[in-house]
Amino acid sequence: MKQKLILASQSPRRKDLLRLITPDFDIEVADVDEKEVTDNILQKNADQPFIQVATLLVEQLAKQKAKKIFIANPDATIIGADTVVLFKDRILGKPTDEAEAFAMLRSYFGQTHSVITGVHIMNTTHQKNFSVKTEVTFWEWSDTIEEQVLNYIRSGSPMDKAGAYGIQEMPSIWVKEVKGDYTSVIGLPISHVNQALMALYPHT
């Protein structure tokens, strides 16, 4: 890849996924007021179907993150990304405490929820904005699973993750079915990113 590549995210999971494409990239964290962007989009699109609003939200957040880093790095290609978990017409962010983490996790069992990751890739000549939706179904709840969930919460892992879980961690043992891109649930739909970068740099 001829141009400098920057991932506008501090997520170690996105970093690991991008390394599957190339080890040659930098990390810069975009300082974006996500609450302001979220409130603005929700307010302006209140009459639209929920799934469309959620999709617009992740795509716009990914775009804002990429643009923020691009301003200081106009000679680079920037990748911005944002992920949300959707359940029963609610956007689930990071849990505020262990009780909320338990409530989020408990609600998934015996149900199907959606995960959408938005991506924005840009440089001086090209911009590509897209999102990938994946459906995740958990097994039914049980006493044994309850103890596993409590152990997972005690580890602290749910607290920095949208929807209170990372599918590549212990929650993988609770997943009955995944319809869509598994890596999008982790935080970066890497095959889609690869296709976009190959289109951007067809001879490298």
WODA-V678550 format. One record per helix or strand of 2 or more residues. SS is the DSSP state (H for helix, E for strand). FROM is the first residue (numbers start at 1). TO is the last residue. If there is no record, write none. Layout:
BEGIN
ss:SS from:FROM to:TO
ss:SS from:FROM to:TO
END
This chain:
BEGIN
ss:E from:5 to:7
ss:H from:12 to:18
ss:E from:26 to:27
ss:H from:34 to:44
ss:H from:50 to:72
ss:E from:77 to:86
ss:E from:91 to:92
ss:H from:98 to:108
ss:E from:112 to:122
ss:E from:127 to:138
ss:H from:143 to:154
ss:H from:157 to:160
ss:H from:170 to:174
ss:E from:175 to:179
ss:H from:182 to:186
ss:H from:190 to:200
END
